[in-house]
Each structure stands twice: as C-alpha cells, then as structure tokens.
Amino acid sequence: MLNLIMKDIIVQKKSIAFAVLYIAFFMVALQSFGEMTFTCAITAFSYILVMGGFAYDDKNKADIMLNSLPLKRYNIVLAKYI
C-alpha cells in the first residue's frame, strides 16, 4: 500500500509546477477579494493535484495494472483516496 501512495506522489510531482504557476496567477488576479483569495487558492491547488493524478491514471489505464496486483481492492481504494 505504501508503494501505491508513493506512485501517486511521483505522478503528482508533474502537476505541482503547473499548480504553483496557476496559484500564483490566481492570487495576483484575485487579490482584491482579501482573505478569500488564500482560501480559493488552496482549494484550487488541491483540486489540480487530485484531478491531475486521476487524469494521469485514467490516461495510462492504471486501473488494469492495479487490478492485476495481488492486493485486495480495499487496500487499493484506501491507498488511492488517502
């Protein structure tokens, strides 16, 4: 299960650069909203990382590989959504 979590972290490294640039633009563009800017930026950053990982897995059909592993589906789902 730890290796599945590490796989997701490695996949998300590719999305982090885009997310940081997006958040920087987002905070500059919406700085007139005050404290809501930070909340919106954190929400957008989380969304980009999570959806980027899901999109990468979907594009490369990672579910086929994960289903072929000798792991219970419970462990796969638990590792994916932690």
C-alpha positions in Angstrom: 0.0 0.0 0.0 2.9 2.3 0.7 4.2 1.9 -2.8 0.8 2.8 -4.3 0.9 6.1 -2.2 4.4 6.7 -3.5 3.3 6.2 -7.1 0.6 8.8 -6.6 3.1 11.3 -5.1 5.5 10.7 -8.0 2.7 11.2 -10.5 1.6 14.5 -8.8 5.2 15.9 -9.0 4.4 16.6 -12.6 1.4 18.6 -11.7 3.0 20.6 -9.0 4.8 23.0 -11.3 1.6 23.8 -13.2 -0.3 24.2 -10.0 2.2 26.6 -8.4 2.1 28.8 -11.5 -1.7 28.7 -11.6 -2.0 29.6 -7.9 0.5 32.5 -8.3 -1.6 33.9 -11.2 -4.8 33.2 -9.2 -3.6 35.1 -6.2 -2.5 38.1 -8.2 -5.7 38.2 -10.2 -8.0 37.9 -7.2 -6.1 39.8 -4.5 -9.0 42.3 -4.2 -11.1 39.6 -2.5 -8.9 39.8 0.6 -8.8 36.7 2.8 -10.9 34.7 0.4 -8.1 34.7 -2.1 -6.0 32.4 0.1 -8.9 30.0 0.6 -9.7 29.9 -3.0 -6.1 29.3 -3.9 -5.6 26.4 -1.6 -8.9 24.8 -2.8 -7.8 25.2 -6.5 -4.3 23.8 -5.7 -5.8 20.7 -4.0 -8.2 20.3 -6.9 -5.4 20.5 -9.5 -3.3 17.9 -7.7 -6.1 15.4 -7.1 -7.6 15.7 -10.6 -4.2 15.6 -12.2 -3.4 12.3 -10.6 -6.7 10.8 -11.6 -6.4 12.1 -15.1 -2.9 10.6 -15.4 -4.1 7.2 -14.1 -7.0 7.2 -16.4 -4.9 8.2 -19.4 -2.4 5.3 -18.8 -5.1 2.8 -17.7 -3.6 2.3 -14.3 -6.7 0.5 -13.1 -5.8 -2.5 -15.3 -2.3 -2.7 -13.7 -3.7 -2.2 -10.2 -6.3 -4.9 -10.6 -3.6 -7.4 -11.7 -1.7 -6.9 -8.4 -2.1 -9.4 -5.6 -3.8 -6.8 -3.4 -7.3 -6.6 -2.1 -9.5 -3.9 -3.7 -10.0 -2.4 -0.3 -6.2 -1.7 0.0 -6.1 -0.2 -3.5 -9.0 2.1 -2.8 -7.6 3.0 0.6 -4.2 3.9 -0.9 -5.8 5.9 -3.7 -8.0 8.1 -1.6 -5.7 8.8 1.4 
